[in-house]
Amino acid sequence: MKKEFWTRYFFTFQVTPNRKVTRIDYRFVMNDCEGTAWLTDLMLQIGRAASGYVPANKEFLQRERDGAGTVIRRKHYNGVIRGKRKIAVPNREAVSREKDLAKRVTGGVDFHLALTRNTPQEGIRFAHQHGQRQLIVSPPLSANDQVMLSATKRRVEINEQMTQEYSGNFHTCPAGFGIYQVELDDERGAGRGAGQLVCEVDMWLKGRGGERL
């Protein structure tokens, strides 16, 4: 049978238990055929069954590029938050420019908050759509304070100084849109705070290995 495309073959073999393998000799034998054969990419794996392609970590994801070949790393979205709001943050290009949404994957989302009112203790709260994965900033803060909740750096900063005074989980943005609850308190009570919010999405596409999986 004529083979015009690359074909992957799997074989398993046993080694002597509890003995270290220091060398393997192998050979390829062809019978009952004519023509030319090309061999490439020999891969050895441990385990009881052959598992096929195993991508390197660096092959899982890749950065998007624009028409000029420039890497697209982040998308920024901004707005004003008063009290308690539910916001939608896109992790995609505009509909007219999106080539293939199925190639887009979840990325981290960083929140940059500039307060316009004082907040009491635990007066800043972020959560995913239905209130799960809360992230709460603990200390009371003043108007004009700057707060960064960074999933990509895995840290919280207040006025550009890293702090451990928070609790909860950092947030991710799935392909398409992420939905988040933002709740700001002020000294008059719950849901009465305010601030300017910038959402920064770390954008990724499937790499070669991610596509194969």
Residue, then its C-alpha position, 0 to 999 in steps of 0.5 A: m500500500k502506498k504511503e504518502f503521509w507520515t505514519r506514527y507507529f507504536f511499540t512496547f517492550q519490557v525491561t528487566p525490573n529494578r535495573k537501570v537502562t544505560r543503552i538501547d540498540y534498535r534497528f528498522v526492518m522493511n519487508d515486502c516493499e519497494g521505494t524510499a522510507w524516511l524515519t524521524d523522531l524516535m521517542l521513548q516513554i516509560g509506562r505500561a502503555a504507549s501514549g502517543y504525542v507528548p508536547a513540551n511545555k513551551e509548545f502548549l501555548q503561543r502568542e497572537r501576532d498582528g498583520a505586521g508580525t508584532v506579538i499581541r500580549r495584552k488587551h485593556y478595558n476600563g470603566v468606572i465602578r460604583g458600589k456593586r457591579k457585574i462586568a464582562v471582560p472580553n478575551r478575544e478580538a473584535v468579531s470582525r477580526e477574530k480568525d478562530l475563537a476555538k484557538r483561544v485559551t484561558g488567560g490570567v486577568d489583572f485588575h488595576l483599581a484607582l479608588t475615588r472614595n475611602t474603603p473600610q477593612e475588607g472593602i474591596r471584593f472581586a469574584h467570578q460570575h456567581g460569587q465563586r473564587q473571591l479575592i478580598v483586599s484586607p486593609p482600609l484604604s483611602a481615595n487615590d490609593q492604587v490597588m493591583l490584583s495580578a493573576t499573571k504575577r500572582r501578587v497584590e500591590i497597594n500603591e506599587q508595594m507588594t502586600q500579603e494583606y489579602s485573601g482568596n484566589f486570583h482570577t482567569c479569563p476564559a476564551g470569549f468573555g469572563i464575568y466578574q462581580v466587583e464590590l466596593d464599600d465606603e465608610r457609609g456602608a456596603g456597596r457604596g464605594a467607587g473607583q476607576l477600574v482597568c482590566e488587563v487580559d493576558m491573551w494566548l492561543k493554542g500552540r502546536g502541542g495544544e492543537r495536537l492534544 
